[in-house]
């Protein structure tokens, strides 16, 4: 987790094999970085240009309008050079993928060297060019790859790196309601005071009242005001609506008493009572202290499916305003926050501010080794943190502080 977070923050290009390392290195050494992700695919084989276009889509690149451009197997070197020149001059193209399949014997008088000579003419356009020549050799200065998939994969990694270089670093914003002294006092308290610690960083957790009898549950409900929710107190059950360990919208004392009796018979006497809040999209915010890399903040949407898929995004602290905004949008399930299928978009700015507060806490309180806010209900009018778990321990060494940026 921490390695991926630091790589994302520092602009490291991550590859899976030594061969891919060399593929990317050659491209960086010999070609300019692309100004965007729009790619022109040009070649003399419809099969190869089609494969290249498919590879572009798979790697997050966009095939520019009007491409792939297939000159056809009977086109000579001059036609290929002209098609490449048109693509290089196209203002809607940021990079070129040139593919070449050798013609059948006797089909053309042009040699493989003639076709290779078509490439240098486009190098002055200031756009990166990668090539796949199934026969012969590409000219010096043009990275050539055995397959279109390898060429496109290298180009995509360099395009992501170029995106990162253009990304403004952002700044850690000033946040109201931050009191590091109060947080330190909460950590010094006997057994620590998680609620006080979070309040010191402006993180409000909806109160819950622990109870051990039906009468106590009813009294708590009256104190909080109905409707209320009852939750089994065991950590593994607090969110298990599917098991009956959570009962919602209990409108009166009779409903509370009945729900408590049913729950305590199955899950034990310890039951939490909590006021109801408006529904929202459940989210999870995490803080993990990695022994090698320090604190990292994670964000994802709640639910069994996202947990099974490991749909969490991570960033290293300190977080900037841009880090927090990108972190909210990073999980694969993030479209649910933006109004998926006609739903009203939630207050993503409030989620980003919560992440900034957690990041600030992590940066200033090294004794906090872990933190989980789950669930955080996100709505169009704000957020509600329903439960928090804080792990406190001895402060670890943090020799490398501050943003990591190459």
N, C-alpha and C positions, 0 to 999 in steps of 0.2 A: 504493500500500500504506500509506504513512505517513499520508496524508490520511484514509483510512477508519479507521485505528487511532485517530487523534486524535479524529475525529468520534465514534466509539463511546465513547471515554473521556470526552468532554466533554459528551455529551448533545445534540449538534447534530442538528437534524432535517434530513435531506438530502432534497431534492426534485430533480426532473428538469427542470422548466420553471418559467417565471415564473408561469404560471397556477396551478400546484400550490403555489407559494410563497404566492400570495394566498389560495388555498383553505384552507391550513393557518393562515395568519395570521388570517383572519376567525374561524375556529373558536377559536383561542387567545384572541382579543380579546373574544369575546362569550359564551363558554361555559366552565363549570368543566371541570377535567380529570377524566377518568373514573377511578373507583376500581379498575377492572379491565377485562377484555376481553369481558365478557358483554354482548351487544347484543340489544335487542328491536327487531324490525322490524315496524312497524305501518303499514297502508295500506288503500286501497280497491280495489287491483288485485292479483290473484293473480300476474300476470306480473311486475309491478314488485317485489312483495315477494319473489318467488322469485329475481329477479335480484339483489336486495339481499342475500339470504341467501347466494347463491353468491359474491358479491363479498366478503362478510365472511370466508368460509372461505378465499378466495384471499389475503386480506390478513392472515391470522393472527388474526382475531377469532373469537369463539365466539358462535353464535346461541343465545340463552338458551332453556332448556326451555320448550316451549309456544309458540314463535314460529317462523316469521312468523305474525302475526295479520292476517288478511284480513277486513275488515268487509264486503267485497262492493261491487259497483258501485252497488247501489241503496240503500246505507246513507247516511243524511244526516250533516250536520255534527255533530249531537249524538252519534250512534253512534261517529263517529271520535274525538270528544273523549273519550268514555267509555273507548274502547279505549286511547287514549294515557294517560289517567289511571291505568288499571289497570297499564300497563307501567311508568309512572313510580313507582308505589308498590311495585312488585315488588322485594323485597330481593335477588332473584337476578339483577337487571338493573343494569348499570353505565352504559349509554348507550342512546339511542333513535335509530332511523332512521325518520323519518316520510315516507311516499310518498303522493302524491295524483295520480290521473288524473281529468281532468274528466269528469263524466257526459255521456251523450248529450243533445242538446237535448230539453227537455221531459220528461226522465226524473225530475228532482228539482226541487223548488222552491228548495232551498238554492242560494245563489250561491257563486262561488269565494271571495268575501270571507268568507262564513260558514265555509267549510272552513278558511281561513287563521286565522280567529279561534279555532279549536280548539287551536292550538299554544301560545299564551301560558299556558294553564292548567297546563302541565306544567313550566314553567321554574323553578318554586319548589322542585322536588324535589331540586335540587342535582346533577342528572345532565345531561351534555351531550346536546343534541338537534341533529341535522342533518336537513335536509329536502330532498326533491325534489318540486317542484310543477311539473307539466307544463303548467299554465296558471295565470295569476294570479301573485301575489307572496306570499311568506311574510312574516309579520309581522316588525317590527324586533326585532333581538336573536336571531333564529333563522337561522343560516347556511343558505342555500339554494343548491343546486347543480343544474346542468342535467341531470345523470344520476345514477342511484343509484351507479354505479361511482365517480364523482368524490367523492360524499359519503362513501362508505365508505372510500375511499383516504385522504381527509383525516382522518377519524376514527381510522383505524388508525395513522397517523403520530403523532397526538397521544396515542393510547393507549400507543405504544412510548415516547414521551417521558415520559409519566406513570410508566410502569414504571421508567424510568431514575431519575427523581426519588425513587422509593421505595427504590431499590437502595442498600443500605449501601455506603459507599466502600471499606470494608476497610482493612487496615493491612499495610505491609511487615513480614513476620514476621522474628524473629531466627532465623538459620540457623547450625547448627554447622558446623565445618570450613571456615570462611571466613578466608583469610589474604591480605589485599590487598598486604601487603609482599612476600610470596612471589610473588604474581602480577606485581607490578611488576618484581621481579628476573628472572622468566621472560621478560618482554617486553624487558628490557635485554640478555639474552643474545644472543650472535652468532647472527643468523638467527632469533631468538626461540625459545622452547621451548613449543610448544602444549600438550604433555602436562602440563608443569609448571604452565602457566597454568590449565588446567582443574582439575587437582588442587587448586590453591589455592582454588578455589571449590567443592570437594567433588564435582566431576564426574569420575567414574571411567570411563575408556575402556578397553575390553577390549584388552590388548596384542596387537599383530600384529608378526610378525618378517619383514622383507624378505629374500628369497632370490633367488639368480641361478643356482642349479644344483639338480639332483635331490638331491645329497648334502646341500647346505645345507637344503633343504626337509625332508629326513628328520631331520636333526639338530634342526631347529627343532621338528618334531613330537614328537620324543622329549623335548625340553626342556619343551615345554608340556604334554605328556601327551595321548595319543590318547583319543578321536577328535578330529580337527582338521578345519578347513576350509581350502581353498586358494582364493585370489582373485587374479585378474589385477590388477597394481598400477596400471594406467592408470586415472585418475580416472573416465573414462566407462564403465569395465567392472567396477568393484568390486562392483556389485550386479546384474550381468546374468546371473542364473541361467539365463535363457532362451537365452543365447548359448553356454552352457557355460563362461563366464568365472568361475564359482563352482562349486566342488565341495565337497559337504558330507559329514559323517560318515565320514571316511576313518579306518578303524579300526586300521591298522597301517602299518609302513614300506613294505610292498609296494604298498599302495593309494596311499600318498602319492607314491611314485616313479612309479607308472603315471599318476596324475592330473597330476603335474608334466610328464611327457613329453608328454602330450596337449595340455595347456594352452600350454606354451612353444612348441610347434610352430605354434600359431595366434596367440597373443597376445603372444609375446615371452618373454624369459628372466625378467623381473621379476615375481615371484609373492610374494604375502603369505601367511603361514601364521598361522592364528589358532585358538585353542581353541574347541571347540564349546560353546554354551550352550543351555539348554532353549528350545524354540520359543516364539514369542509373536506378538503383533500388531505389525507393523512401523509405526513412526511416524517423523516427521521434525520436528526442532526447528531453527528458523533465527533468526539475528539479522542484521538489516540496518541499517546506519547511513545514514539518509537525509540528504542535504546540507542540506535545508531544515528538517526536523522532528526530526532526531536519531534515536536508536536505537529500533527496534521489534522485538518478538519475535513469531515466527510458529510455528504448530503445525498439523500435519496428519497424516493417515495415509499410509503409504508405498504404493507401487504405481503401475503405469502409469495406471490409470483415474483415481485421484485427482490425479495430476500433469496429465493431459490436461484435467481439469475445473477445475484451479486451486483445489482444495479445501483452502485454507489459511485459518486465522483469525489475526488480528494484534491486538496490543495495544502501546501505547507504554509505555516504562519511565518511572519505576519501577513494577514490578508489585506489587499487593497480593495477599493471600491469595485474595480473591474474584476478582480478575482472573485469576489462574492457574487456579482451578477452572473459571471460565467459559470460559477459553481451551481447556481440555481437552475441554469439551463442545460447543464451537462448530462444528467442521467437520461437514459434512453426513454424513460417514461415521462420526461419533463413536459411533453405536449399536453398532458392532463392538467398542467398548471396554467396553460395558455388558452384554455377554452376549447378542449377537444370535443368534437361532435356537438357543437352548439352550446356547450356549457359556458357559464360566465367565467372569465379569467380571474384567477386569484390575485391577491396582493403580493406580487413577487418582490417588490421593493421591501416589504416587511420581512420576507424570508431572507433577503440579502442582508438586511440590517441585523437580523438574529445571528447569521453566520459571522458577521463582523464582530459582534459582541463576544461570541464564543472564541473567535480567533484572538481577540484582545485579552480575554481571560487566560487563554492558553499561553500567550506570550508573556504575560506578567505574573502568572502564578505557577511556577514550575512544580509545586507540590501536587497540583491537580494532574493525575496520571491518566485519567479517562473521564469521559462525560458522554452521556447519552440522553438526548431529549426525544422521547418517543411515547406517544405520537405528538406531533405538532400539526394541528389542524389549520390549514390555509384556506382562507375565504376571500371573497372580493373586498371585504371591509377590514381585513387584518388577519392576525394569527392568534392561536391559543396553544400554549404549551401545557399538555395535560400531565406529563410525568417526566421526572428527571432522575437520573442515577449518576452519582459522582463518586469516582475513585480517587482517594487521596493517599499519598505516600511520600517517601523522602524525595527531595528534589534531585533530579539527575543533572549531570554536567551538560551544559549547552555551549560548547566552544564555538560553534558556527551559528551566529545569529544574524538576523536581517534577511532581506529578500535575496534569493539566489538567482542571479542573472548573468549569463555569459556575455 
